[in-house]
Amino acid sequence: MRSFELFLLAFYLVTFSSRYIYPVVSLSSLYGKTTRNVATQVLQGTGEPTVDLNKYNLPFSVIQDDGWTANFVQKSTDNEGRVRLEARNNVEHFVDVLTLQFARKDGNNGSLGIELTEIAGGRSDGIGITIVSGLVPGGSAEDTDLNPGDCLSSISLIRRQITTACDGEKQTGPMISEKVEEFSVSTECLNYDKTVEAIGATIPALKPGFEDVFVLKVKRLRRLPKVKIRLQYPPEQNEPDTTIEMYAGENLRQGMLIRGVKLNDPLAQRFDTKQGGNCGAGGLCRTCSVCVMSGGDVLNPQRVAEKQMMQDTPRWRLACKAVVGYGMNEGEMVVRVNPNQW
């Protein structure tokens, strides 16, 4: 274990390799895939979480061995790319971004008191993956929500000085003034040495008469909630019930098609023309209608147009407009396929 003089950022040095650092490739082949923003794309239909997301935290051993990956990304408006930390398994895991704020303690020279482990590096440019492995007793972060496996994306220190002075001429009483300074540094996708160097060059030492508050932007790996769906087919199809699993944020229609479930009810009529024809997930043809027998609470609420279309069949949902895992909840559903044939 090594110590960092100003902040006692201890860590356990482990053997690392560069297998987690991918080379720079063209924008067209990466953007929208490895740069996928899980929070805004995959999980956009789940709404605000209604459960404690810490129940989906991954074990430290999983994160350390095969959890994080660093990818080079570039927006079309940027001249230069940057490196972003992402989930290596972006099918079953997602990255949550947290902001932690806590007061700086006087003990241990005002250290953060965070133990760090480098799990990937070895590059001359200082790019790597450094994660939290523990908290130092007595350190400023001791009572925070930091978990082993978390990554420190950025670190800020807000320094305040409040002074009181009397206005001797006007005798109007004490005058209170406040001085605020902020020191910030990005630490995402840096190896251990560069992480310590960046913090040491940015965060000042304790200073009497000042109040310091740390603000950490933290990335945390969690597993995606799962929803188990039992599918029932019309008796005429003579097919046994089957069970599939889908992840929170998946579109019900797309997820069922990917898993080989056919949704093309020949008896369904378009809502607009009252004739047949597949609208291609436009929410008009009703060929992807399903009947939710139980577990409908794990789907997103119907919007106005879908409610209007399904007002005579309240248990029915348009699979193309339904997202599983609403509120980031897990659960079970029973769904009847091709309900017009029942």
DAVEN-V162970 format. One record per pair of residues at least 12 apart in sequence whose C-alpha atoms are under 7 Angstrom apart, sorted by the first residue. I is the first residue (numbers start at 1). J is the second residue. Records with the same first field share a line. If there is no record, write none. Layout:
# DAVEN-V162970
I = J ; J
This chain:
# DAVEN-V162970
6 = 109 ; 111 ; 205
7 = 110 ; 111 ; 112 ; 113
8 = 111 ; 113
9 = 112 ; 113 ; 114 ; 115 ; 116
10 = 114 ; 115 ; 116
11 = 115 ; 116 ; 117
12 = 116 ; 117
13 = 117 ; 118
14 = 118 ; 119
16 = 119 ; 120 ; 121
17 = 120 ; 121 ; 122
18 = 120 ; 121 ; 122
20 = 69 ; 70 ; 120
21 = 69 ; 70 ; 71
22 = 70 ; 71
24 = 72
27 = 74
35 = 73
38 = 94 ; 95
42 = 249 ; 250
43 = 248 ; 249
44 = 249
45 = 249 ; 300 ; 323
46 = 248 ; 249 ; 300 ; 323 ; 325 ; 326 ; 327 ; 328
47 = 326 ; 327
48 = 327
49 = 327 ; 328
50 = 327 ; 328
51 = 328 ; 329
56 = 222 ; 223
57 = 221 ; 222 ; 223
58 = 221 ; 222 ; 223
60 = 148 ; 149
63 = 149
64 = 119 ; 149
66 = 88
67 = 87 ; 88
68 = 85 ; 86 ; 87 ; 88
69 = 85 ; 86 ; 87 ; 88
70 = 83 ; 84 ; 85 ; 86 ; 189
71 = 83 ; 84 ; 85
72 = 84
83 = 189
84 = 189
85 = 188 ; 189
87 = 221
92 = 223 ; 224
93 = 221 ; 222 ; 223 ; 224
94 = 221 ; 222 ; 223 ; 224
95 = 219 ; 220 ; 221 ; 222
96 = 219 ; 220 ; 221
97 = 217 ; 218 ; 219 ; 220
98 = 217 ; 218 ; 219
99 = 215 ; 216 ; 217 ; 218
100 = 215 ; 216 ; 217
101 = 213 ; 214 ; 215 ; 216
102 = 213 ; 214 ; 215
103 = 140 ; 212 ; 213 ; 214
104 = 140 ; 212 ; 213 ; 214
105 = 139 ; 140
107 = 138 ; 139
108 = 139
109 = 206
110 = 140 ; 206
111 = 139 ; 140
112 = 139 ; 140 ; 141
113 = 135 ; 136 ; 139 ; 140 ; 141 ; 142
114 = 132 ; 134 ; 135 ; 136 ; 141
115 = 132 ; 133 ; 134 ; 135 ; 136
116 = 130 ; 131 ; 132 ; 133
117 = 130 ; 131 ; 132 ; 133
118 = 130 ; 131 ; 191 ; 192
121 = 191
126 = 190 ; 191 ; 194
127 = 189 ; 190 ; 191
128 = 189 ; 190 ; 191
129 = 189 ; 190 ; 191
130 = 151 ; 189 ; 190 ; 191 ; 192
131 = 149 ; 150 ; 151
132 = 147 ; 148 ; 149 ; 150 ; 151
133 = 148 ; 149
134 = 148
150 = 218 ; 219 ; 220
151 = 218 ; 219 ; 220
152 = 187 ; 188 ; 216 ; 217 ; 218 ; 219
153 = 186 ; 187 ; 188 ; 217 ; 218 ; 219
154 = 185 ; 186 ; 187 ; 188 ; 216 ; 217
155 = 184 ; 185 ; 186 ; 215 ; 216 ; 217
156 = 182 ; 183 ; 184 ; 185 ; 214 ; 215 ; 216
157 = 182 ; 183 ; 184 ; 203 ; 212 ; 213 ; 214 ; 215
158 = 181 ; 182 ; 183 ; 212 ; 213 ; 214
159 = 180 ; 181 ; 182 ; 210 ; 211 ; 212 ; 213
160 = 178 ; 179 ; 180 ; 181 ; 210 ; 211 ; 212
161 = 178 ; 179 ; 180 ; 209 ; 210 ; 211
162 = 176 ; 177 ; 178 ; 179
163 = 176 ; 177 ; 178
164 = 176 ; 177
183 = 202 ; 203
184 = 202
185 = 198 ; 199 ; 202
224 = 247 ; 248
225 = 247 ; 248 ; 325 ; 328 ; 329 ; 330
226 = 245 ; 246 ; 247 ; 248 ; 330
227 = 245 ; 246 ; 247 ; 324 ; 325 ; 330 ; 331 ; 332
228 = 243 ; 244 ; 245 ; 246 ; 331 ; 332 ; 333
229 = 243 ; 244 ; 245 ; 332 ; 333 ; 334 ; 335
230 = 242 ; 243 ; 244 ; 333 ; 334 ; 335
231 = 243 ; 334 ; 335 ; 336 ; 337
232 = 335 ; 336 ; 337
233 = 336 ; 337
234 = 341 ; 342
247 = 325
248 = 324 ; 325 ; 326 ; 328
249 = 323 ; 324 ; 325
250 = 323 ; 324
251 = 320 ; 322 ; 323 ; 324
252 = 319 ; 320 ; 322 ; 323 ; 324
253 = 288 ; 319 ; 320
263 = 287 ; 288 ; 338
264 = 287 ; 288
265 = 287 ; 288 ; 338
267 = 340
268 = 286 ; 287 ; 340
269 = 285 ; 286
270 = 284 ; 285 ; 286
271 = 284 ; 285 ; 309
272 = 284
281 = 320
283 = 318 ; 320 ; 321
286 = 318
288 = 318 ; 319 ; 320
289 = 316 ; 317 ; 318 ; 319 ; 338
290 = 316 ; 317 ; 318 ; 319 ; 335 ; 336 ; 337 ; 338 ; 339
291 = 315 ; 316 ; 317 ; 335 ; 336 ; 337 ; 339
292 = 315 ; 316 ; 334 ; 335 ; 336
293 = 315 ; 334 ; 335
294 = 333 ; 334
295 = 332 ; 333 ; 334
296 = 333
298 = 324 ; 325 ; 326 ; 329 ; 331
299 = 322 ; 323 ; 324 ; 325 ; 326
300 = 322 ; 323 ; 324 ; 326
